Amino acid sequence: MTTTYKNIAMFLFLLVFGNLGAQERHGSHKINITIPEVALINVYSNSAISLGNNSVVEAGNALNMEETNNSVWINYSSIVGSQTQPSRDISIRIAEGTIPNGVKLYVKVEKDMGAGAGKMGRPISTSQELTANPLTIITDIGSAYTGVGTHKGNNVHFTLKLSDEPNAYAKLDFNQSNTLVINYTLSDN
């Protein structure tokens, strides 16, 4: 056998058996990674909020109508989409009931307590009047979670005050005592 035939035979041998050996040593597959969209909100409080329970103890004194309660905590979990829903907001409104004449209800939200992680939202920095119209109280929430329960997330302060309108005190009427239902909404931007 000539050297040329020997080289060709060796080349074919290596080509056939070399490829078989290489196929046995390597493989591949795909892994699909899915990150789900998450948009959850929960509101925690140790008890029902009660405002306006002050009373006058001496004749001639006015009823002190300014009272604050900060027992409510907002918790949220959020995974946003950078192209479709880059951030979320939380709004609040009175869904049922009416505020009695002569008083106004205000809301303020503290910054996140730091029990979670991610891009936390920015709360409103001053007290705002709460009405039936939605009021944005936390803006620019990204992919984040706050932790679960009281003393986690954002603390909400409700303050009941005598209205600044003329003759507000004269409009106070104990028959207008009422229970309000407050709705919180986490929405996409």
Contacts in CASP RR format, 6 or more apart in sequence:
PFRMAT RR
TARGET T0000
AUTHOR 0000-0000-0000
METHOD contacts of the structure
MODEL  1
MTTTYKNIAMFLFLLVFGNLGAQERHGSHKINITIPEVALINVYSNSAIS
LGNNSVVEAGNALNMEETNNSVWINYSSIVGSQTQPSRDISIRIAEGTIP
NGVKLYVKVEKDMGAGAGKMGRPISTSQELTANPLTIITDIGSAYTGVGT
HKGNNVHFTLKLSDEPNAYAKLDFNQSNTLVINYTLSDN
1 9 0 8 1.000
35 79 0 8 1.000
36 79 0 8 1.000
37 79 0 8 1.000
37 80 0 8 1.000
37 81 0 8 1.000
37 85 0 8 1.000
38 77 0 8 1.000
38 78 0 8 1.000
38 79 0 8 1.000
39 77 0 8 1.000
39 78 0 8 1.000
39 79 0 8 1.000
39 88 0 8 1.000
39 186 0 8 1.000
39 188 0 8 1.000
40 76 0 8 1.000
40 77 0 8 1.000
40 78 0 8 1.000
40 186 0 8 1.000
41 74 0 8 1.000
41 75 0 8 1.000
41 76 0 8 1.000
41 90 0 8 1.000
41 184 0 8 1.000
41 185 0 8 1.000
41 186 0 8 1.000
42 74 0 8 1.000
42 75 0 8 1.000
42 76 0 8 1.000
42 148 0 8 1.000
42 149 0 8 1.000
43 72 0 8 1.000
43 73 0 8 1.000
43 74 0 8 1.000
43 75 0 8 1.000
43 184 0 8 1.000
44 72 0 8 1.000
44 73 0 8 1.000
44 75 0 8 1.000
44 149 0 8 1.000
44 150 0 8 1.000
45 71 0 8 1.000
45 72 0 8 1.000
45 73 0 8 1.000
45 150 0 8 1.000
46 71 0 8 1.000
46 150 0 8 1.000
47 71 0 8 1.000
49 69 0 8 1.000
49 71 0 8 1.000
49 72 0 8 1.000
49 158 0 8 1.000
50 69 0 8 1.000
51 67 0 8 1.000
51 69 0 8 1.000
51 105 0 8 1.000
51 158 0 8 1.000
51 160 0 8 1.000
52 65 0 8 1.000
52 67 0 8 1.000
52 160 0 8 1.000
53 67 0 8 1.000
54 63 0 8 1.000
54 64 0 8 1.000
54 65 0 8 1.000
54 67 0 8 1.000
55 63 0 8 1.000
56 62 0 8 1.000
56 63 0 8 1.000
62 169 0 8 1.000
63 172 0 8 1.000
65 103 0 8 1.000
65 160 0 8 1.000
65 161 0 8 1.000
65 162 0 8 1.000
65 172 0 8 1.000
66 159 0 8 1.000
66 160 0 8 1.000
66 161 0 8 1.000
66 162 0 8 1.000
67 159 0 8 1.000
67 160 0 8 1.000
68 157 0 8 1.000
68 158 0 8 1.000
68 159 0 8 1.000
68 160 0 8 1.000
69 157 0 8 1.000
69 158 0 8 1.000
69 159 0 8 1.000
70 155 0 8 1.000
70 156 0 8 1.000
70 157 0 8 1.000
70 158 0 8 1.000
71 150 0 8 1.000
72 155 0 8 1.000
72 156 0 8 1.000
72 158 0 8 1.000
73 149 0 8 1.000
73 150 0 8 1.000
73 151 0 8 1.000
73 152 0 8 1.000
73 153 0 8 1.000
73 154 0 8 1.000
73 155 0 8 1.000
73 156 0 8 1.000
74 90 0 8 1.000
74 109 0 8 1.000
74 138 0 8 1.000
74 146 0 8 1.000
74 153 0 8 1.000
74 154 0 8 1.000
74 156 0 8 1.000
74 184 0 8 1.000
75 146 0 8 1.000
75 147 0 8 1.000
75 148 0 8 1.000
75 149 0 8 1.000
75 152 0 8 1.000
75 153 0 8 1.000
76 90 0 8 1.000
76 141 0 8 1.000
76 144 0 8 1.000
76 145 0 8 1.000
76 146 0 8 1.000
76 153 0 8 1.000
76 186 0 8 1.000
77 144 0 8 1.000
77 145 0 8 1.000
77 146 0 8 1.000
78 88 0 8 1.000
78 141 0 8 1.000
78 142 0 8 1.000
78 143 0 8 1.000
78 144 0 8 1.000
78 145 0 8 1.000
78 186 0 8 1.000
79 143 0 8 1.000
80 86 0 8 1.000
80 87 0 8 1.000
80 88 0 8 1.000
80 141 0 8 1.000
80 142 0 8 1.000
80 143 0 8 1.000
80 188 0 8 1.000
81 143 0 8 1.000
85 188 0 8 1.000
85 189 0 8 1.000
86 142 0 8 1.000
86 189 0 8 1.000
87 119 0 8 1.000
87 139 0 8 1.000
87 140 0 8 1.000
87 141 0 8 1.000
87 142 0 8 1.000
87 189 0 8 1.000
88 141 0 8 1.000
88 142 0 8 1.000
88 186 0 8 1.000
88 187 0 8 1.000
88 188 0 8 1.000
88 189 0 8 1.000
89 136 0 8 1.000
89 138 0 8 1.000
89 139 0 8 1.000
89 140 0 8 1.000
89 141 0 8 1.000
89 186 0 8 1.000
89 187 0 8 1.000
89 189 0 8 1.000
90 136 0 8 1.000
90 137 0 8 1.000
90 138 0 8 1.000
90 141 0 8 1.000
90 184 0 8 1.000
90 185 0 8 1.000
90 186 0 8 1.000
90 187 0 8 1.000
91 134 0 8 1.000
91 135 0 8 1.000
91 136 0 8 1.000
91 137 0 8 1.000
91 184 0 8 1.000
91 185 0 8 1.000
91 187 0 8 1.000
92 107 0 8 1.000
92 130 0 8 1.000
92 134 0 8 1.000
92 135 0 8 1.000
92 137 0 8 1.000
92 156 0 8 1.000
92 182 0 8 1.000
92 183 0 8 1.000
92 184 0 8 1.000
92 185 0 8 1.000
93 130 0 8 1.000
93 131 0 8 1.000
93 132 0 8 1.000
93 133 0 8 1.000
93 134 0 8 1.000
93 135 0 8 1.000
93 182 0 8 1.000
93 183 0 8 1.000
93 185 0 8 1.000
94 105 0 8 1.000
94 130 0 8 1.000
94 131 0 8 1.000
94 132 0 8 1.000
94 180 0 8 1.000
94 181 0 8 1.000
94 182 0 8 1.000
94 183 0 8 1.000
95 132 0 8 1.000
95 181 0 8 1.000
95 182 0 8 1.000
95 183 0 8 1.000
96 180 0 8 1.000
96 181 0 8 1.000
97 178 0 8 1.000
97 179 0 8 1.000
97 180 0 8 1.000
97 181 0 8 1.000
98 176 0 8 1.000
98 178 0 8 1.000
98 180 0 8 1.000
99 105 0 8 1.000
99 131 0 8 1.000
99 178 0 8 1.000
99 180 0 8 1.000
100 172 0 8 1.000
100 173 0 8 1.000
100 176 0 8 1.000
100 177 0 8 1.000
100 178 0 8 1.000
101 171 0 8 1.000
101 172 0 8 1.000
101 173 0 8 1.000
101 176 0 8 1.000
102 162 0 8 1.000
102 163 0 8 1.000
102 165 0 8 1.000
102 168 0 8 1.000
102 169 0 8 1.000
102 171 0 8 1.000
102 172 0 8 1.000
103 160 0 8 1.000
103 161 0 8 1.000
103 162 0 8 1.000
103 163 0 8 1.000
103 168 0 8 1.000
103 172 0 8 1.000
104 129 0 8 1.000
104 160 0 8 1.000
104 161 0 8 1.000
104 162 0 8 1.000
104 163 0 8 1.000
104 164 0 8 1.000
105 129 0 8 1.000
105 130 0 8 1.000
105 158 0 8 1.000
105 159 0 8 1.000
105 160 0 8 1.000
105 180 0 8 1.000
106 127 0 8 1.000
106 128 0 8 1.000
106 129 0 8 1.000
106 130 0 8 1.000
106 158 0 8 1.000
106 159 0 8 1.000
106 160 0 8 1.000
106 161 0 8 1.000
107 124 0 8 1.000
107 127 0 8 1.000
107 128 0 8 1.000
107 130 0 8 1.000
107 135 0 8 1.000
107 137 0 8 1.000
107 156 0 8 1.000
107 157 0 8 1.000
107 158 0 8 1.000
107 159 0 8 1.000
108 124 0 8 1.000
108 126 0 8 1.000
108 127 0 8 1.000
108 128 0 8 1.000
108 156 0 8 1.000
108 157 0 8 1.000
108 159 0 8 1.000
109 123 0 8 1.000
109 124 0 8 1.000
109 137 0 8 1.000
109 138 0 8 1.000
109 154 0 8 1.000
109 155 0 8 1.000
109 156 0 8 1.000
109 157 0 8 1.000
110 123 0 8 1.000
110 154 0 8 1.000
110 155 0 8 1.000
110 156 0 8 1.000
110 157 0 8 1.000
111 120 0 8 1.000
111 122 0 8 1.000
111 123 0 8 1.000
111 154 0 8 1.000
112 120 0 8 1.000
112 121 0 8 1.000
112 123 0 8 1.000
112 146 0 8 1.000
112 153 0 8 1.000
112 154 0 8 1.000
113 146 0 8 1.000
113 151 0 8 1.000
113 152 0 8 1.000
113 153 0 8 1.000
113 154 0 8 1.000
113 155 0 8 1.000
114 120 0 8 1.000
114 146 0 8 1.000
114 152 0 8 1.000
114 153 0 8 1.000
115 146 0 8 1.000
115 147 0 8 1.000
115 151 0 8 1.000
115 152 0 8 1.000
115 153 0 8 1.000
116 144 0 8 1.000
116 145 0 8 1.000
116 146 0 8 1.000
116 147 0 8 1.000
116 152 0 8 1.000
116 153 0 8 1.000
117 144 0 8 1.000
117 145 0 8 1.000
118 142 0 8 1.000
118 143 0 8 1.000
118 144 0 8 1.000
118 145 0 8 1.000
119 140 0 8 1.000
119 141 0 8 1.000
119 142 0 8 1.000
119 143 0 8 1.000
119 144 0 8 1.000
120 141 0 8 1.000
120 142 0 8 1.000
120 144 0 8 1.000
120 146 0 8 1.000
121 138 0 8 1.000
121 139 0 8 1.000
121 140 0 8 1.000
121 141 0 8 1.000
121 142 0 8 1.000
121 144 0 8 1.000
122 138 0 8 1.000
122 139 0 8 1.000
122 140 0 8 1.000
123 137 0 8 1.000
123 138 0 8 1.000
123 154 0 8 1.000
124 135 0 8 1.000
124 136 0 8 1.000
124 137 0 8 1.000
124 138 0 8 1.000
127 157 0 8 1.000
127 159 0 8 1.000
128 135 0 8 1.000
128 137 0 8 1.000
129 135 0 8 1.000
130 158 0 8 1.000
130 182 0 8 1.000
134 185 0 8 1.000
137 156 0 8 1.000
138 154 0 8 1.000
141 186 0 8 1.000
146 152 0 8 1.000
146 153 0 8 1.000
146 154 0 8 1.000
147 153 0 8 1.000
162 168 0 8 1.000
162 169 0 8 1.000
163 171 0 8 1.000
END
